[in-house]
Amino acid sequence: LKDYFMNLRYPVDDKGNPRDSVPITTRQLEALIRLSQARAKACLREYVLREDALDVVELMIRSTEEVHKDEMGLIDRARGGAGGISNRRAQKAF
């Protein structure tokens, strides 16, 4: 979960150069952890398996793609949320 979160938050290309990132906060990491725990509980386990975490990552990938797709079906990282800035910051810029 940590590796997936860090790759989303601070993505780099093959050469190690920073790329555009998806607006993501530690709340999403906490949500990934809670979803993994919930999946384990649904399988009547008291602990989380790697398979639980991988399924939750797949869910997050599909959800993120769905939010960031434009009308043509292409990924647009600027879509979703407040365009990467908080409402307070957007009002301040106005």
N, C-alpha and C positions, 0 to 999 in steps of 0.2 A: 504494500500500500504506500509506503514511504517513497519508494522509487518512482511509482506511477505519479504520485503527487508532485514530487520534485521535478520530474520531466515535464509535467504540465505547467508548473509555476515558472521554471527556469529552463525552457527548451534550448537545445543547441543543435546545430547541424552536424554533419559528418566530420567537419574540420574543427569543431568546438566553438564555432562562432554563435553568439546569441541569435535566436529567432523570435518572431512574434509569439507572444504567449496568450493563453486564454485567461481572462480575469478569474482568478481562483484564490480563495482564502483558506485559512486553517479550519474554517467551519466545514468546508467540503471534505477535508481530511478527517475531521471528527465524524462526519456523516458516513464516510467510507468505513470507518471503524465500527460505528453502530450498525450499519447494514450487514457487515460481515458477522457481527455477533448475533444479529437477528436471524441470519441465514443458518448459522450453527444451531441456534435454539429451535428453529423450525425442523431441523433434522434430529432434534432431541439430544444434542450434544452440549456439554458445558464449556467447550473450548472451540476455538476457530481453527479450521484447517486451511491450508494453502488454497485448496479448491474453493472455499468460501470467498476468500479475498479475490481470487481470479475472476469468479463470477460477478462480484460486485464491481471490479474494475471494468469488466465488459459492459455492465449496465451503465456505468458512468461514461464510458467511451461513446456508446450509442446515444445516451442522453445529451452529451455535449455536442455531438455531431448534429443531432436534431435541432438543438437550440441555435447553432451557428450556421445552419444552411440557409442560403438565400433562395430567392424565387426560382433560380435556375438549378438548384440542387448542389451548388458549389459551397465550400466551407468559407465563411467570412468571419474572421476572428473578431471583428468589430461589433458583430451582432450579439444581442443578449445583454442582460444586465443594464447598467447605465452607460454603456459604451466604454467601460473600463474606468470611469471616474464616478465618484460618489455624487449624489444629488446635491449635497452641500457645496462641493467643489464646482459643480456645474452652475449652480446659482451664483456663486462667487465670481465665476468667469463672466457671467452675464452682466 
